[in-house]
Amino acid sequence: MMDPSTKQRSGAGSQRQLASLKLISRLLGHELHSQPSAKSITLSRESVTEIQSTLDLFIEDVSSGRSVSMPRGAAAPSVRSVTPS
């Protein structure tokens, strides 16, 4: 059984990870709303840099073991590397 301080640390880690995902969602949502009639959208270099930085921090956080552990039997998500062309 977890003691209260362990639960708080796990909750704080989850909140930090969710904050990263929320930031990415907001950045992408902003781009979608700023270009509503376009079938394809254009991202600024700054937006792509912000998204990449946020994803890198999220991956680092999860990889370092600061994340909440996966339930037994759950598959870990795969991370794919993307090289800009």
C-alpha positions in Angstrom: 0.0 0.0 0.0 1.3 3.5 -0.9 1.8 6.0 1.8 0.3 9.5 1.3 3.6 11.2 0.3 4.1 8.5 -2.5 0.6 9.1 -3.8 1.3 12.9 -3.9 4.5 12.4 -5.8 2.8 10.1 -8.3 0.0 12.6 -8.7 2.4 15.5 -9.2 4.2 13.5 -11.9 1.0 12.7 -13.7 -0.1 16.3 -13.5 3.3 17.4 -15.0 2.9 14.9 -17.8 -0.6 16.0 -18.5 0.5 19.6 -18.6 2.9 18.7 -21.4 0.2 17.1 -23.4 -2.2 20.0 -22.8 0.4 22.4 -24.1 0.8 20.4 -27.3 -2.9 20.2 -27.7 -3.3 24.0 -27.3 -0.5 24.7 -29.8 -2.0 22.4 -32.4 -5.5 23.7 -31.7 -4.3 27.3 -32.1 -2.9 26.4 -35.5 -6.1 24.6 -36.6 -8.3 27.6 -35.5 -6.0 30.2 -37.1 -6.3 28.4 -40.5 -9.9 27.1 -40.5 -10.6 26.9 -44.2 -7.4 25.3 -45.3 -7.4 21.6 -46.1 -3.7 21.5 -45.0 -2.1 23.7 -42.4 1.3 25.4 -42.2 3.1 25.3 -38.9 5.7 28.0 -38.1 9.2 27.0 -37.2 8.6 28.4 -33.7 5.5 26.2 -33.2 7.2 23.1 -34.4 10.2 23.9 -32.1 7.8 24.3 -29.1 6.0 21.1 -29.9 9.2 19.2 -30.3 10.6 20.6 -27.0 7.5 19.7 -25.1 7.5 16.1 -26.5 11.2 15.7 -25.7 10.6 16.8 -22.1 7.7 14.4 -21.8 9.7 11.5 -23.2 12.6 12.3 -20.9 10.2 12.5 -17.9 8.6 9.2 -18.7 12.0 7.5 -19.6 13.6 8.6 -16.3 11.1 6.7 -14.3 9.4 9.7 -12.8 6.1 8.6 -14.3 3.3 6.6 -12.7 4.0 2.9 -13.3 2.0 1.1 -16.0 -0.7 -1.3 -14.8 0.5 -5.0 -14.9 0.0 -6.4 -18.4 -0.4 -3.0 -20.1 1.8 -2.4 -23.1 4.1 0.5 -23.0 3.6 3.0 -25.8 6.1 3.0 -28.6 8.0 6.1 -29.4 9.0 6.7 -33.0 11.8 9.1 -34.0 11.0 11.5 -36.8 13.8 13.1 -38.9 12.9 16.4 -40.5 13.3 16.4 -44.3 
